[in-house]
Every structure is written in structure tokens, then in C-alpha cells.
Amino acid sequence: MIMSPDRTNPVSFENLKLSPELWVEKLSYDQLQDDWKYLYLVIQETLRIEPPIRSSTPMQLSETMELGSYTVDKNTSIAVNFYLLHRNPKEWQEPSKFIPERFDPESPYYLTPDGKKRKQCSYSPFLGGRRICLGKTFAENIAKCVIPIIISELDIKFKKDYHYEKKPPKYYSTEINVPIVLSAIQNV
């Protein structure tokens, strides 16, 4: 159930009329390539700001290695902290700000603060190489297919105005949930 536009009467999801034809119209190849291009930038930036996991599973070195200026002994466990990796001020301009344009190659935010191309490993919400997350492609494709329908058909509002100002901190929120109201967008 969702709330009606006047925020009083519950409306069932069946009344949204999400027909197969609507899905095809909203998710045609041309629509996804042209109209939803910015959505892809938003998805990437969202994964940078809030990675699916904060750090990788620890991995144990099978031999002594040089990592940067450090010598790491064999059998040492290491993990990648994605949260810190995605906020590295040497790789990201204004790393704590939400700027989807930083994933647009034509944007000045695409480059490091020094004006150079970012290192390939500076963004890795799903790890990479042989250790890449098995759900990466599935998650990206679901996001590309479901988010356009949700944002084009549902109006999403917070019940409490202060949630617009600042999101609750992850894991440390005193609020158990953040209540939202969903209503169908009335197409005129």
C-alpha cells in the first residue's frame, strides 16, 4: 500500500498501472541511453559515497610483498577499506560531497584535484579482478531497470522534514527507521 497524493488514503500498488507496455516504454534502449544517462552517474556516485560494504573480506598473503613503501610479511591478513578508498582526497575532488558529475568524462570533477586521471583502483565498490563480487552485474542491471520506474511513477517524501537536511548516520542512528511516504505521480 502507498499513500494517495493528498497523503491520507492508502492506495494499492495495483492502481499504479505499471503495465508491461509502460515498462517497455520507460526502459527502451533509446530511453536508457538518452533520458537516463544522468541516472547512471547518480548510481555510481551513490556507490562511492555509500559502498555496499565498507571493507573487503580479509585476504591472507601467500608470500611477502612490497605494498607501496611497506613490506608486508607472508600470512598477514589485509583488507581493502572501500569507504576510505572512495574518500581519498588525492583521488577525489571534494570527496565528502555528492557530485555525480565526477563520473562524466567531460566534467572537470572526473579528474583528481591535481588535474590528472584517477587511478583505476580508486573506485571499487564491488572489488575487482578474480575477487569481483558475483552480484555486481545483477545489481547494476536491476538498478538500471527498477530505479527509472520508481522515480518516474512514485513521489517519495520523508515524513519528517529534518531528514531532508541530513541523512541519519549509518549504523549509529538513534532512529530505528526513516519513515517515508510514497504516492503515485499523477500524469496529466
Backbone bond lengths (Angstrom), bond angles and torsions (degrees), N, CA, C in turn:
res aa  C-N    CA-C-N  psi(-1)  N-CA   C-N-CA  omega(-1)  CA-C   N-CA-C  phi
1 M - - - 1.450 - - 1.530 109.81 -
2 I 1.315 115.29 144.92 1.454 121.66 173.89 1.521 108.29 -127.23
3 M 1.322 116.48 167.07 1.457 119.97 179.21 1.520 109.21 -87.99
4 S 1.327 116.07 147.35 1.457 120.99 177.85 1.519 109.55 -71.21
5 P 1.359 117.99 166.20 1.462 119.83 -178.14 1.520 114.35 -55.30
6 D 1.327 117.90 -29.50 1.473 118.34 177.76 1.531 111.24 -83.06
7 R 1.322 116.85 3.40 1.469 124.40 174.02 1.529 113.64 68.44
8 T 1.334 117.17 21.91 1.458 118.41 -177.99 1.515 113.56 -118.99
9 N 1.312 118.06 -44.65 1.462 120.78 -173.31 1.522 111.80 -99.85
10 P 1.325 117.43 125.37 1.468 118.73 177.16 1.526 111.18 -63.20
11 V 1.318 116.57 140.94 1.457 123.23 177.96 1.519 106.78 -123.89
12 S 1.317 117.02 136.13 1.466 118.47 -179.36 1.529 110.10 -76.72
13 F 1.317 116.21 153.97 1.459 120.71 -179.70 1.527 111.68 -62.89
14 E 1.330 117.27 -25.40 1.457 120.11 179.19 1.525 111.14 -60.65
15 N 1.328 117.44 -28.60 1.464 121.27 -179.46 1.523 112.83 -75.63
16 L 1.316 117.83 -4.29 1.462 119.98 177.57 1.526 111.08 -73.46
17 K 1.314 116.89 -20.12 1.467 122.24 179.60 1.533 111.99 58.28
18 L 1.314 116.23 48.93 1.461 120.92 176.02 1.525 108.65 -83.17
19 S 1.305 115.75 75.60 1.458 121.61 -176.62 1.524 110.92 -77.98
20 P 1.330 116.87 161.45 1.476 119.12 175.51 1.530 111.52 -56.84
21 E 1.335 116.98 -35.16 1.467 120.29 179.52 1.527 110.89 -64.12
22 L 1.339 116.71 -39.66 1.464 120.64 178.99 1.531 110.13 -64.63
23 W 1.327 116.67 -42.41 1.467 119.90 178.41 1.526 110.02 -60.44
24 V 1.327 117.05 -45.23 1.468 120.79 -179.89 1.521 110.26 -63.30
25 E 1.342 117.05 -42.27 1.466 120.71 179.56 1.528 111.48 -62.29
26 K 1.322 116.52 -45.89 1.464 120.80 -176.55 1.531 112.11 -76.06
27 L 1.332 116.87 -26.71 1.452 119.88 -173.35 1.523 113.46 -114.60
28 S 1.332 116.71 24.95 1.469 118.25 176.02 1.524 108.59 -65.50
29 Y 1.305 116.21 161.79 1.467 120.34 -178.53 1.530 110.52 -57.24
30 D 1.336 115.87 -44.92 1.470 119.37 -179.27 1.519 111.49 -63.14
31 Q 1.328 116.75 -41.69 1.472 120.11 178.87 1.525 110.11 -60.50
32 L 1.324 116.67 -47.88 1.464 119.98 -178.13 1.523 111.51 -64.55
33 Q 1.321 118.07 -37.07 1.461 121.14 -178.26 1.523 112.72 -74.82
34 D 1.322 116.53 -36.63 1.460 119.88 -173.54 1.524 113.30 -100.63
35 D 1.326 115.95 -58.66 1.464 120.30 -170.71 1.519 114.28 -76.44
36 W 1.329 117.43 -24.01 1.463 119.79 -174.82 1.528 112.56 -110.85
37 K 1.329 117.21 15.80 1.466 121.01 -178.36 1.533 111.34 -57.81
38 Y 1.330 116.60 -42.92 1.462 120.00 -179.23 1.530 110.93 -65.49
39 L 1.337 116.77 -31.06 1.466 120.54 177.56 1.529 110.40 -57.33
40 Y 1.319 118.16 -40.29 1.462 120.65 179.74 1.525 110.86 -61.75
41 L 1.325 116.41 -39.26 1.464 120.24 177.60 1.524 110.24 -64.76
42 V 1.320 116.62 -40.47 1.471 121.45 179.53 1.527 110.22 -64.74
43 I 1.326 117.40 -41.72 1.471 121.22 178.79 1.530 109.99 -61.34
44 Q 1.328 117.02 -46.38 1.463 120.59 -179.57 1.525 111.12 -62.59
45 E 1.334 116.60 -43.21 1.459 119.87 -179.46 1.529 110.88 -68.17
46 T 1.311 117.13 -35.96 1.466 120.51 176.49 1.519 110.58 -62.51
47 L 1.328 116.80 -42.16 1.468 120.45 177.68 1.522 112.13 -67.84
48 R 1.328 116.78 -27.47 1.467 119.62 176.53 1.529 109.90 -73.23
49 I 1.319 116.69 -46.87 1.467 121.26 -177.90 1.535 111.08 -69.17
50 E 1.317 116.98 -43.97 1.472 122.57 -179.38 1.523 109.40 -126.41
51 P 1.336 118.45 79.10 1.468 119.75 -179.45 1.538 110.68 -61.24
52 P 1.337 116.50 149.99 1.471 119.90 -178.98 1.529 113.00 -53.09
53 I 1.319 116.25 -35.13 1.468 121.20 173.35 1.525 107.07 -134.36
54 R 1.314 116.54 150.81 1.463 119.95 -176.38 1.526 112.53 -79.12
55 S 1.319 117.25 -30.97 1.465 119.16 178.21 1.527 109.48 -147.84
56 S 1.319 114.51 159.76 1.462 120.04 -179.28 1.524 110.58 -75.10
57 T 1.299 114.99 169.09 1.457 120.70 170.33 1.522 107.19 -68.24
58 P 1.328 118.43 136.90 1.469 118.70 179.12 1.530 111.62 -58.65
59 M 1.326 114.51 140.25 1.465 121.55 177.88 1.523 107.97 -119.61
60 Q 1.321 116.50 141.07 1.455 121.03 -178.22 1.523 109.48 -101.04
61 L 1.333 115.44 130.93 1.459 120.10 -179.88 1.524 110.27 -72.68
62 S 1.315 116.46 136.28 1.469 120.79 179.26 1.525 111.86 -90.28
63 E 1.326 116.01 -10.09 1.468 120.51 177.10 1.520 108.44 -152.97
64 T 1.317 116.85 160.44 1.460 121.88 177.41 1.526 108.53 -66.07
65 M 1.353 115.54 135.19 1.465 120.44 -176.33 1.518 111.18 -133.32
66 E 1.322 114.88 154.85 1.459 122.01 170.78 1.526 106.60 -97.44
67 L 1.315 117.32 117.22 1.463 122.22 175.71 1.524 107.52 -116.42
68 G 1.336 115.29 104.03 1.454 119.15 -174.45 1.510 109.03 65.31
69 S 1.327 116.61 -125.23 1.468 120.41 179.38 1.528 111.88 -98.22
70 Y 1.330 116.84 13.27 1.461 121.27 -177.71 1.519 111.45 -110.72
71 T 1.320 115.74 145.01 1.464 121.62 170.82 1.517 106.54 -101.69
72 V 1.326 115.97 122.21 1.459 121.00 -178.64 1.529 107.59 -110.98
73 D 1.318 115.25 123.97 1.459 120.99 -175.35 1.523 113.07 -72.12
74 K 1.325 114.30 153.47 1.462 122.57 174.03 1.531 108.72 -53.99
75 N 1.323 116.84 147.04 1.465 126.16 179.22 1.532 113.93 70.47
76 T 1.331 117.64 8.18 1.465 120.88 175.22 1.526 108.68 -80.19
77 S 1.306 116.72 136.66 1.469 120.91 176.27 1.525 109.60 -87.89
78 I 1.324 115.56 133.55 1.459 120.71 176.21 1.532 108.51 -128.60
79 A 1.324 116.33 155.20 1.460 121.92 176.77 1.528 108.17 -141.63
80 V 1.307 116.25 152.63 1.461 122.02 177.17 1.523 107.89 -96.60
81 N 1.326 117.20 125.05 1.456 121.36 177.13 1.525 107.63 -94.09
82 F 1.343 116.28 99.35 1.461 121.78 -176.86 1.521 111.68 -65.02
83 Y 1.308 116.62 -36.86 1.462 121.11 -178.92 1.536 110.10 -58.10
84 L 1.324 116.90 -46.55 1.471 120.32 179.50 1.529 111.69 -75.59
85 L 1.314 117.01 -37.49 1.462 121.79 177.90 1.526 110.84 -56.64
86 H 1.326 116.18 -42.22 1.465 121.79 -177.87 1.523 113.00 -78.37
87 R 1.312 117.58 -3.17 1.468 121.91 178.60 1.532 112.26 -120.24
88 N 1.315 116.23 18.77 1.457 121.33 -179.37 1.532 109.28 -67.70
89 P 1.335 118.09 113.57 1.460 119.98 -177.00 1.535 113.92 -66.76
90 K 1.322 118.07 -13.62 1.471 120.65 175.32 1.531 111.18 -79.45
91 E 1.321 116.89 -20.91 1.469 121.84 -177.97 1.525 113.42 -106.30
92 W 1.326 117.41 -27.96 1.466 121.71 -172.78 1.523 111.30 -121.20
93 Q 1.321 116.24 129.95 1.459 120.76 172.15 1.526 107.91 -74.25
94 E 1.307 116.80 132.76 1.468 122.00 179.90 1.538 110.34 45.20
95 P 1.334 117.46 62.32 1.467 121.61 -170.68 1.524 115.92 -61.07
96 S 1.318 119.38 -23.02 1.468 119.62 -178.59 1.524 112.63 -88.46
97 K 1.339 118.07 -5.59 1.461 121.27 -179.60 1.523 111.24 -93.69
98 F 1.330 115.11 149.54 1.460 122.33 177.36 1.526 107.79 -87.05
99 I 1.343 116.18 104.64 1.469 122.11 -177.50 1.530 108.24 -133.04
100 P 1.334 118.22 89.54 1.475 120.20 -178.59 1.526 113.66 -58.21
101 E 1.324 117.95 -26.98 1.463 121.30 -178.65 1.521 113.08 -62.43
102 R 1.313 117.95 -14.98 1.463 119.27 179.70 1.534 111.72 -66.44
103 F 1.338 118.46 -10.37 1.466 121.76 176.10 1.529 112.31 -103.18
104 D 1.331 116.96 6.75 1.459 122.88 176.79 1.533 107.59 -97.53
105 P 1.339 118.46 114.85 1.472 120.79 -177.17 1.530 113.91 -57.25
106 E 1.321 117.82 -19.30 1.463 120.75 -179.98 1.529 112.80 -88.80
107 S 1.311 117.05 -6.15 1.467 121.29 -177.91 1.531 111.11 -89.56
108 P 1.334 117.36 144.74 1.473 119.12 174.47 1.532 112.28 -63.69
109 Y 1.331 118.26 -22.42 1.468 122.22 178.16 1.527 112.26 -72.63
110 Y 1.333 116.96 -12.01 1.466 121.41 179.62 1.528 111.39 -66.85
111 L 1.324 116.22 -23.17 1.464 121.94 -176.53 1.524 111.22 -96.36
112 T 1.330 115.51 165.91 1.466 121.34 176.20 1.522 108.78 -70.41
113 P 1.329 118.63 169.25 1.467 120.01 176.02 1.537 112.91 -57.98
114 D 1.333 117.78 -24.56 1.465 122.14 178.00 1.528 112.76 -84.40
115 G 1.354 116.78 -0.87 1.464 120.41 179.52 1.515 114.19 84.67
116 K 1.334 117.59 12.00 1.467 121.63 179.44 1.535 109.62 -99.98
117 K 1.325 114.98 166.60 1.464 120.55 175.38 1.521 108.69 -70.65
118 R 1.349 116.51 138.99 1.468 120.07 178.84 1.522 110.65 -65.97
119 K 1.332 115.42 151.56 1.465 120.54 174.21 1.525 108.16 -66.93
120 Q 1.311 115.78 144.75 1.465 121.57 -177.06 1.528 111.94 -58.02
121 C 1.313 117.41 -35.23 1.471 120.85 -176.81 1.532 113.36 -86.52
122 S 1.331 118.18 6.22 1.462 119.43 -179.53 1.523 112.07 -75.40
123 Y 1.320 116.79 -13.90 1.468 122.04 177.97 1.514 107.75 -132.25
124 S 1.320 115.53 114.65 1.465 118.63 -175.39 1.524 111.14 -154.84
125 P 1.343 118.76 64.82 1.460 118.63 -177.82 1.530 113.84 -66.98
126 F 1.337 117.01 -18.05 1.462 121.05 -179.15 1.520 112.77 -117.62
127 L 1.334 116.87 18.58 1.463 122.98 -173.59 1.528 108.14 64.10
128 G 1.296 119.59 -150.45 1.457 120.39 -178.50 1.507 111.23 -176.02
129 G 1.324 115.66 -179.74 1.464 121.25 179.20 1.510 112.00 61.12
130 R 1.326 115.88 -140.88 1.469 120.51 -178.71 1.519 112.07 -69.78
131 R 1.322 117.80 -18.01 1.465 121.88 -177.24 1.528 113.02 -100.24
132 I 1.335 117.14 15.86 1.457 119.93 -176.89 1.530 111.03 -63.69
133 C 1.303 116.45 146.98 1.472 122.20 -179.21 1.524 110.07 -62.45
134 L 1.313 116.15 131.57 1.464 120.43 -179.88 1.530 112.06 -65.09
135 G 1.320 117.59 -26.22 1.460 121.25 -177.75 1.514 114.68 -90.52
136 K 1.335 118.25 2.34 1.466 121.84 -175.02 1.525 112.56 -55.75
137 T 1.315 117.71 -57.20 1.459 121.35 -176.88 1.521 110.90 -63.51
138 F 1.326 116.63 -41.49 1.460 120.50 178.50 1.527 110.37 -60.82
139 A 1.330 117.31 -47.73 1.466 121.30 -178.80 1.530 111.23 -62.33
140 E 1.331 117.21 -43.35 1.464 120.34 179.99 1.528 111.24 -64.31
141 N 1.323 117.36 -42.80 1.463 119.96 -179.29 1.524 112.26 -69.23
142 I 1.306 117.43 -39.02 1.468 119.86 176.95 1.523 109.84 -63.16
143 A 1.332 116.79 -44.02 1.465 120.34 179.13 1.528 110.58 -59.62
144 K 1.327 117.45 -42.87 1.467 121.16 -178.98 1.528 112.19 -66.98
145 C 1.318 117.17 -27.65 1.460 120.64 -178.14 1.523 113.52 -92.34
146 V 1.308 117.79 -34.10 1.462 120.48 -173.84 1.529 112.24 -91.38
147 I 1.318 117.37 -40.87 1.468 119.43 -176.70 1.529 112.72 -59.63
148 P 1.355 120.52 -43.12 1.470 118.09 178.18 1.531 113.14 -58.32
149 I 1.312 116.81 -38.90 1.463 119.66 179.19 1.525 109.99 -66.96
150 I 1.315 116.85 -45.46 1.463 120.38 -178.18 1.525 110.72 -61.52
151 I 1.335 117.51 -49.50 1.463 118.34 -174.74 1.522 113.39 -76.70
152 S 1.327 117.90 -18.59 1.463 118.75 177.99 1.526 112.26 -91.27
153 E 1.320 118.07 -16.89 1.455 120.98 -176.86 1.519 114.65 -114.71
154 L 1.323 117.93 -17.74 1.467 120.46 -177.08 1.524 110.92 -121.95
155 D 1.303 115.14 136.86 1.455 121.90 172.46 1.523 105.89 -94.09
156 I 1.309 117.27 124.27 1.460 121.99 -175.60 1.522 108.70 -114.10
157 K 1.308 116.40 121.95 1.465 121.32 -179.21 1.530 108.98 -132.60
158 F 1.333 115.82 145.44 1.456 120.30 172.06 1.514 109.11 -77.48
159 K 1.328 117.23 144.67 1.463 119.96 175.28 1.523 111.20 -73.58
160 K 1.327 116.64 -30.80 1.461 120.64 -178.35 1.531 108.93 -109.69
161 D 1.340 115.53 125.02 1.463 120.69 -174.62 1.524 113.94 -59.54
162 Y 1.330 118.17 -31.54 1.462 118.80 -176.39 1.527 112.97 -66.54
163 H 1.335 117.97 -16.94 1.461 119.63 176.79 1.532 111.87 -69.32
164 Y 1.326 118.03 -19.71 1.462 120.35 176.43 1.524 111.58 -72.86
165 E 1.313 116.41 -26.98 1.458 121.07 -176.51 1.530 112.45 -79.16
166 K 1.313 116.46 -43.55 1.459 119.91 -177.23 1.516 109.14 -152.57
167 K 1.325 115.47 134.92 1.454 118.44 179.50 1.523 109.64 -75.88
168 P 1.313 117.60 152.48 1.466 119.40 177.20 1.515 110.41 -66.11
169 P 1.322 118.29 141.87 1.461 119.41 179.98 1.525 111.06 -65.05
170 K 1.318 115.23 140.47 1.463 120.62 -178.80 1.527 109.63 -66.54
171 Y 1.305 115.76 132.52 1.466 125.55 176.68 1.526 114.65 73.49
172 Y 1.323 118.27 -16.05 1.455 119.28 -175.71 1.524 112.39 -117.28
173 S 1.318 116.88 16.79 1.451 120.36 -176.89 1.528 110.59 -71.58
174 T 1.322 115.46 136.58 1.463 118.93 175.17 1.516 109.55 -81.12
175 E 1.335 116.88 -17.54 1.456 121.20 176.46 1.520 108.72 -88.25
176 I 1.305 116.58 134.11 1.457 119.80 -179.57 1.520 110.63 -72.29
177 N 1.324 116.72 -36.17 1.455 119.21 177.26 1.520 109.76 -142.35
178 V 1.310 115.50 165.82 1.453 121.69 177.84 1.526 105.64 -114.64
179 P 1.332 117.38 99.24 1.467 119.73 -174.79 1.528 112.55 -67.83
180 I 1.331 114.79 133.87 1.460 120.97 176.71 1.518 108.84 -125.94
181 V 1.310 115.31 161.16 1.458 121.81 176.44 1.519 106.89 -119.47
182 L 1.322 116.46 127.90 1.460 121.78 177.04 1.521 108.48 -107.41
183 S 1.319 116.74 136.15 1.454 120.39 174.44 1.513 109.13 -141.21
184 A 1.316 115.78 151.04 1.459 120.55 179.66 1.516 109.23 -70.96
185 I 1.324 116.51 136.66 1.460 120.74 174.98 1.509 107.39 -76.67
186 Q 1.293 115.82 129.19 1.464 120.63 -178.87 1.525 108.84 -84.83
187 N 1.340 117.00 111.48 1.455 121.19 177.68 1.521 109.48 -81.33
188 V 1.310 114.97 125.92 1.472 119.59 -177.30 1.491 110.52 -93.59
